Amino acid sequence: MESHHKILILDDETAWLEVNREILTRLPSKPETRAVNTGARAVALLDAEPFRLLICDLKMPKMDGLQVLSIVRRRFPELRTVVLTALEDEEFRSRAYALGVDLFWLKTDIQQNPQMFLDCVESLLGRDMETGFRGIQSKSLMDIIQMECLSRSSTVLRITRGPLVAKLWIQEGELIDAEAEGARGEAAFRRILAWKSGTFENLSAEPKRERTIFKSVNALLLESAQNMDEAANPTGPDSIEEADHRKTIWKLALVAREGAEFVVASSAERQNEVDAWGTQNAGQLAAWTRRVAEVAKRLSDRLEAGPLLYVVGNSVERQVLLLPGGEKSYLVAWPPDAPADQLFEKTKKLVASWDS
Amino acid sequence: MGFLTRFFKGHAAVQQLPAGSLTVNRDGQVVTSTIASGYPQGLLRDIVRDVMLLFRQAREAQMPLAEFSIHFASLRITAREMRGGAVIFLSPQTVPTTPSQPDRL
């Protein structure tokens, strides 16, 4: 039987509840919507029935939206939350994100661009619940840290997982400090890496923060991967979530250890299946990989040149090697100064370990 | 003599691999070529079209390439981007082209 997600709308203004319900009927997934006008009723309803998403106003009598959200975050950590308010105050936005909301929308913005709001809500409804860090879709925390480091950013990442809050200080692309669960430095970083899901936000950089971490992010990732492997329960199978998380850490550690810049593994038949690390441009790179495979096959047939072995390319920024496989093709990028004569073997080795 | 040729007049259906280089302008027209003139021009046009396509699509994928080589079992096509056009080298391979294959003793 086809099941529809359920959305709960909380707003003390009845007119807005109606507007919201009307807008949400345009969602392609046709979710079931319920509406309540007080925080107490919302919490009671969430207790009684499973909902996928809560759309919550902030300014309400008795129990305001922030109070509702803090209760919801503790009691229903899997529930997606969207703030929809008329309060154009950055402080409220910041406080809402600190409570772990997925989206913060102004009512005026919805009136101007309802389609974008619908796209965001649809994306939240469709996203898998189990793992991943909200803030950037489908990115793991390691991806986010690596992106900040690769782009030589200076920022403070505040990460929230239910009641737990952690912070990572990144200065000019280097991780300099971490704080989580009462720990600081490398120990805190390792604890954060063990979190499988959460939300994060970027705060202003703190260049004067005392440095407690002196190892590179890659070295810490490798250590964490090793620790997780040793700590894995040898007597019983991991849960799917734990196994996925360990696999994620291992893949990232593998890419870091081999010195590759990114890896994109794509299936020729199932175009939506793209497994990528180290790049934000996975979809386009996977499309290019498939196109090269098509072109190579066509040329091979026309010229009678035999099967495609591999494709290698280079630019000022990087070298890439495309390795065709039975089910998947792999595009691996290497730094421009990596020895060209070793790329093929290094790529083969990395690819062999990738799905093992 | 002549008995066999009477029955087996056709040439063996083995196509020779192209060898040499081509220079192509930004419009995909061949400017210079050292490929044997007997080689089918249609096949050369296919190579040029596909090479230019891959350069363009690499740019669209935000991964512009200055050079790439497609390694087939018996042919290597190397293309170098040149002011919007390309110079293309076609090198038949007599042994599989694995770059780090150990030297034979």
Interface residues (C-beta under 8 A of the other chain):
Chain A: N281 Q284 L285 A287 W288 R291 V292 V295 A296 R298 L299 S300 R302 L303 E304 A305 G306 P307 L308 L309 Y310 V311 V312 G313 N314 S315 V316 R318 V320 A333 A340 D341 Q342 L343 F344 E345
Chain B: V14 Q15 L17 P18 L43 D46 I47 D50 L53 L54 Q57 A58 E60 A61 Q62 M63 P64 L65 A66 E67 F68 S69 I70 H71 F72 A73 S74 L75 I77 P96 T97 T98 P99 S100
